[in-house]
Amino acid sequence: MSTPLIRLVVLYGGVSAEHDVSRVSAAHVLAAADRSKYRLIPVGIDKRGVWHRNDALAEDLAAGAELPNSLEIDGPVVDPHAVLRGSADDLTVVFPLLHGPHGEDGTVQGMLELFKLPYVGCGVLSSSLCMDKAMAKEVAARAGIPQCKWLTFRDGITDARQILTDVTEQLGFPAFVKPANMGSSVGVSRVESIEELDSAINLALRYDDVIVIEEGVDGREVEVAVLGNTAPDASLPGEVKPGSDFYDYEDKYVTGSAELMIPAPLSDEAIASVREHAVDAFVALRCAGMARVDFFYEEGGRGWLLNEVNTIPGFTPASMYPKMWEATGIAYSDLIDRLVTLALEVHRRRSSFSTEH
């Protein structure tokens, strides 16, 4: 008797500014997933938050058809609970590829917890924490993980005039201004002077009411992929050499002008050190399943400085997370299998906790 296929529901699209990136990530995950192991259910969420079961795409997958580079949000409108749960006989795992707010920030993860479904990636707390760069920095600092200097601006709470003085005196220029709850470098600006700072803050406020302002670091940009639950593993690191002033949205998803070096050209000692730091950050921020941990490397200076932790990293052809695992010895399709196994492991553990007083 053959083993029943796992029903793998892949969520893509979403209401965030990273909607288009998600559609590309999902196309490549679905194309790489082993169809002898999974019954693939693509579900797109449009920019209004309406859920669509993409039946035509599911039929193409079952027939072995080649997928487009980016998935359409198409198909009948469905109830989230019904499409996620499937039938009583299904073993369902959900793979949320929803980058940014309302997908990567604990909101969807909370819904999946309420539905008692296993899902790929970090739980509610770690998803929310890592999405909010300001709070993630606070927790990482408490854990003793080295970081660059930063300040937090909260709209309506922080004195707008005082922040200009604080950035000048405590960080200096250049500095980077980021929405706290956003990814893919959306809303990020590099500022060279106090005159540019105000407009950069206003740009970031289009995406969030909490802003992180960081000192400019003259260091190499190095990333590490982490995989696991209670005993996570770190990949070989990769280095990014931006094609512009910094590794921005255009560099990542439009022009592709950044140079990606995997593995990063580092000494054995530096590689061992950054892999250890990556696991430390993963554990401190209570991650599970997967995360991409980004660093700056100040050679001859402060060494490794944590930049941020991304709990749903990109899975596009240009994305570092799958590329780094491939260089470490885990192929794309095997990586998907590992993530599904880790999701089931976490779900079994959480389901075993007592609900009795």
C-alpha positions in Angstrom: 0.0 0.0 0.0 1.5 3.4 -1.0 2.0 6.2 1.4 -0.7 8.9 1.1 0.5 12.1 -0.4 1.0 15.1 2.0 -1.4 17.8 1.1 0.9 20.8 0.8 -1.0 24.2 0.7 1.3 26.9 -0.6 0.1 30.4 0.3 1.3 33.3 -1.9 0.5 36.9 -2.8 -0.9 38.7 0.2 -1.7 42.3 1.0 1.8 43.6 1.7 4.2 45.6 -0.5 6.1 42.4 -1.1 3.1 40.8 -2.9 4.9 40.4 -6.2 8.0 38.8 -4.6 5.8 36.2 -3.0 4.3 35.2 -6.3 7.8 34.5 -7.7 8.9 32.6 -4.6 5.8 30.4 -4.7 6.3 29.5 -8.4 9.7 28.1 -7.7 8.7 26.2 -4.5 5.8 24.6 -6.4 8.0 23.8 -9.4 10.6 22.1 -7.1 8.3 20.2 -4.7 8.4 16.4 -5.3 5.0 15.5 -6.8 5.5 11.9 -5.7 5.3 13.1 -2.1 2.9 16.1 -2.2 -0.5 17.0 -3.5 0.1 20.6 -4.2 -2.6 23.2 -3.4 -1.7 26.7 -4.6 -3.8 29.4 -2.8 -3.3 33.0 -3.8 -4.3 36.0 -1.7 -5.0 39.1 -3.6 -4.2 42.6 -2.5 -7.6 43.0 -1.0 -7.0 40.0 1.2 -9.4 37.7 -0.7 -8.3 34.0 -1.0 -8.4 32.2 -4.3 -7.7 28.5 -4.8 -5.8 28.3 -8.1 -7.4 25.1 -9.6 -5.9 25.6 -13.0 -2.4 25.8 -11.6 -3.1 22.7 -9.5 -4.1 20.8 -12.7 -0.9 22.0 -14.4 1.2 20.8 -11.5 -0.5 17.4 -11.5 0.1 17.1 -15.3 3.8 18.0 -14.8 3.5 21.3 -16.8 6.2 24.0 -16.6 5.2 26.9 -14.4 5.5 30.6 -15.2 8.1 32.6 -13.3 5.4 34.4 -11.3 2.0 33.0 -10.3 -1.3 34.7 -11.0 -3.9 35.3 -8.3 -6.6 33.3 -9.9 -9.4 30.8 -9.3 -12.5 30.5 -7.2 -12.8 32.6 -4.0 -12.5 30.2 -1.0 -13.0 30.3 2.7 -9.6 30.2 4.4 -10.6 27.6 7.0 -12.1 25.2 4.5 -9.2 25.4 1.9 -6.6 25.1 4.6 -8.0 22.1 6.4 -9.1 20.0 3.5 -10.9 16.7 4.3 -10.7 14.8 7.5 -8.5 12.2 5.9 -5.8 14.7 4.7 -2.4 15.2 6.3 -2.1 18.9 5.5 1.0 21.1 5.9 0.8 24.8 5.1 3.8 26.6 3.5 3.2 30.3 3.9 5.3 32.2 1.3 3.8 35.6 2.3 6.6 38.0 2.7 6.2 41.1 4.8 3.3 42.2 7.0 0.1 40.1 7.2 2.0 37.0 6.4 5.5 37.0 7.9 4.6 38.9 11.1 2.8 36.2 13.1 -0.7 37.0 11.9 -1.1 34.1 9.5 0.9 31.9 11.9 -1.6 32.7 14.6 -4.5 31.7 12.4 -2.8 28.4 11.5 -2.3 27.8 15.2 -6.0 28.3 15.9 -6.8 25.9 13.0 -4.4 23.4 14.6 -2.5 22.9 11.4 1.3 22.3 10.9 3.0 25.0 8.9 6.5 25.7 7.6 8.6 28.2 9.5 8.7 30.2 12.7 5.8 30.5 15.2 3.8 33.4 16.2 6.2 35.0 18.6 9.4 34.7 16.6 7.6 35.7 13.4 6.3 38.9 15.0 9.5 39.6 16.8 11.8 39.2 13.7 9.4 41.2 11.5 9.7 44.2 13.9 13.3 45.1 13.5 13.2 47.5 16.4 12.1 44.8 18.9 14.3 42.2 17.4 17.3 44.5 18.0 16.3 44.9 21.6 16.1 41.1 22.2 19.3 40.5 20.3 21.1 43.1 22.4 19.8 41.4 25.6 21.3 38.1 24.3 24.7 39.8 23.8 24.7 39.5 20.0 26.8 42.3 18.4 25.0 44.8 16.2 25.5 48.2 14.7 24.3 51.3 16.5 20.6 52.2 15.9 17.8 54.4 17.1 14.0 53.8 17.0 11.5 56.4 15.9 7.8 56.0 16.7 5.4 58.2 14.9 3.4 60.3 17.3 5.6 59.3 20.3 9.2 60.2 19.4 10.0 63.9 19.2 10.5 64.5 15.5 12.9 67.3 16.0 14.9 65.5 18.7 15.5 62.5 16.4 17.3 64.7 14.0 19.7 65.7 16.7 20.1 62.2 18.1 20.9 60.7 14.7 23.5 63.4 14.1 25.2 63.0 17.5 24.8 59.3 18.1 24.9 57.7 14.6 26.4 60.2 12.2 26.2 59.9 8.4 25.6 58.0 6.2 22.7 56.3 8.0 20.0 54.0 6.9 16.3 54.6 7.5 13.9 51.5 7.5 10.3 50.7 8.3 10.5 48.4 11.3 7.9 45.9 9.8 8.9 45.5 6.2 11.3 43.4 4.1 12.8 43.2 0.6 14.4 46.6 1.3 11.0 48.3 0.6 10.9 51.8 2.0 14.6 51.8 2.9 16.8 54.9 2.3 20.4 55.7 2.6 20.8 59.3 3.9 24.0 61.3 3.7 22.9 64.4 5.6 20.4 65.7 8.0 18.6 67.4 5.1 17.8 64.0 3.6 16.8 62.4 6.9 13.3 64.0 7.2 12.2 62.9 3.7 13.6 59.4 4.3 11.6 59.1 7.6 8.4 60.2 5.7 9.0 57.5 3.1 9.4 54.8 5.7 6.3 56.1 7.5 4.3 55.1 4.4 4.8 51.5 5.4 4.9 51.5 9.2 4.6 53.8 12.2 7.9 52.5 13.7 11.1 53.4 12.0 14.6 52.0 12.6 17.6 54.3 11.9 21.0 52.6 11.7 24.5 53.8 11.4 26.1 53.3 8.1 28.6 50.4 8.4 31.6 50.1 6.1 31.5 46.3 6.1 30.8 43.3 3.9 27.2 42.0 3.6 27.1 38.4 4.5 24.1 36.1 5.0 23.6 32.7 6.5 20.7 30.3 6.1 19.6 28.4 9.2 17.5 25.3 9.2 16.1 23.3 12.2 14.1 23.4 15.4 15.7 22.6 18.7 19.2 21.8 17.1 19.4 24.2 14.1 22.1 24.0 11.5 23.8 26.9 9.7 24.7 26.9 6.0 27.9 28.1 4.4 27.6 31.9 4.3 27.0 33.9 1.1 28.3 37.4 0.4 26.3 40.1 -1.4 28.1 42.9 -3.3 25.3 45.4 -4.1 25.1 46.9 -7.6 24.0 50.2 -6.1 24.6 52.1 -2.8 23.0 49.2 -0.9 21.2 45.9 -1.6 17.9 47.4 -2.5 14.6 46.1 -4.0 15.8 46.8 -7.6 19.0 44.9 -7.0 17.2 41.9 -5.5 14.3 41.5 -7.9 14.5 43.7 -11.0 18.1 44.4 -12.3 19.8 41.5 -10.6 23.0 43.6 -10.7 24.2 42.5 -7.2 27.1 40.0 -7.2 26.3 37.0 -5.0 29.2 34.9 -3.9 28.4 31.5 -2.4 30.3 30.4 -0.4 31.6 33.8 0.8 35.3 34.3 0.3 36.2 34.2 4.0 38.7 32.5 6.2 37.7 29.2 7.8 37.8 30.9 11.2 35.4 33.7 10.0 33.1 31.2 8.4 32.9 29.2 11.6 32.3 32.4 13.6 29.4 33.7 11.5 27.7 30.3 11.4 27.8 30.2 15.2 26.5 33.8 15.4 23.7 32.9 13.0 22.6 30.0 15.2 22.8 32.1 18.3 20.5 34.8 16.8 18.1 32.0 15.5 17.9 30.6 19.1 17.7 34.0 20.9 14.8 35.1 18.7 13.0 31.7 19.2 13.0 30.8 15.5 12.0 27.4 14.1 12.1 25.8 10.8 14.0 28.4 8.8 15.4 31.9 8.8 18.0 33.8 6.9 20.3 35.7 9.2 22.1 38.8 7.8 25.3 40.3 9.0 27.8 43.1 8.3 31.5 42.1 8.6 33.9 44.8 9.7 37.3 43.3 9.0 39.8 44.7 11.4 37.0 46.5 13.3 34.1 45.1 15.3 33.9 41.9 13.4 30.4 40.4 12.9 27.4 42.7 13.4 23.9 41.3 13.2 21.7 43.2 10.6 18.4 41.4 10.7 16.7 38.0 10.7 14.2 37.1 7.9 11.8 34.3 8.9 10.3 33.8 5.4 13.3 34.4 3.1 12.8 34.7 -0.6 12.8 31.4 -2.7 13.2 33.1 -6.1 16.1 32.0 -8.4 18.1 34.9 -7.2 17.4 34.3 -3.5 20.2 33.5 -1.1 18.5 31.1 1.2 18.1 28.1 -1.2 21.4 28.9 -2.9 23.3 28.8 0.3 21.8 25.4 1.2 22.6 24.1 -2.2 26.2 25.1 -1.7 26.1 23.4 1.7 24.8 20.1 0.2 21.0 20.3 0.3 19.2 20.5 -3.0 16.1 22.7 -3.5 13.6 19.8 -3.5 15.3 18.2 -0.5 15.2 21.6 1.3 11.4 21.6 0.9 11.2 18.1 2.3 13.3 19.1 5.3 11.0 22.1 6.0 7.9 20.0 5.8 9.4 17.5 8.2 10.4 20.2 10.6 6.8 21.7 10.4 5.3 18.3 11.4 7.9 17.9 14.2 6.9 21.3 15.8 3.2 20.5 15.3 3.5 17.2 17.1 5.4 18.8 20.0 3.0 21.6 20.4 0.0 19.2 20.1 1.4 17.1 23.0 1.1 19.9 25.6 -1.6 19.5 28.1 -4.7 21.6 28.0 -5.9 20.4 31.4 -5.5 22.3 34.6 
